[in-house]
Amino acid sequence: MFRDRQEAGQKLAAELATLDLRDPVVLALPRGGVPVAAEVAKVL
C-alpha cells in the first residue's frame, strides 16, 4: 500500500495529472482526506 497519506496523495496526483483536466477543484474530507487532497492540489 502506501507509507502514509502524503505518499498516497502523491501517487493519486501523478495519475490525475495525466488526464489534462481544466481548472480542477480538489475537495477534502476530514479524518485523513486533507493530507491526500493537499498533495493532489499541489500537482493539479
C-alpha positions in Angstrom: 0.0 0.0 0.0 1.3 3.4 0.9 3.8 4.6 3.6 1.4 7.4 4.6 -1.4 9.6 3.3 1.0 12.0 1.8 2.5 9.3 -0.4 -1.0 8.2 -1.4 -1.8 11.7 -2.4 1.4 12.0 -4.5 0.6 8.8 -6.3 -3.0 9.8 -6.9 -1.9 13.2 -8.1 0.5 11.6 -10.6 -2.3 9.6 -12.1 -4.7 12.5 -12.2 -2.1 14.8 -13.8 -2.2 12.5 -16.9 -5.9 13.4 -17.5 -5.2 17.0 -18.6 -8.0 18.4 -16.5 -9.1 22.0 -16.9 -9.5 24.1 -13.7 -9.8 21.1 -11.4 -11.3 21.5 -7.9 -10.0 19.4 -5.1 -12.2 18.7 -2.2 -11.1 17.1 1.0 -12.9 15.3 3.8 -11.6 15.5 7.3 -10.3 12.4 9.1 -7.5 11.6 6.7 -8.5 13.1 3.4 -6.9 16.5 3.9 -3.3 15.3 3.6 -4.2 13.3 0.4 -6.0 16.3 -1.1 -3.2 18.7 -0.3 -0.8 16.6 -2.3 -3.2 16.4 -5.2 -3.9 20.1 -5.1 -0.2 20.9 -5.3 0.2 19.0 -8.5 -3.1 20.0 -10.2 
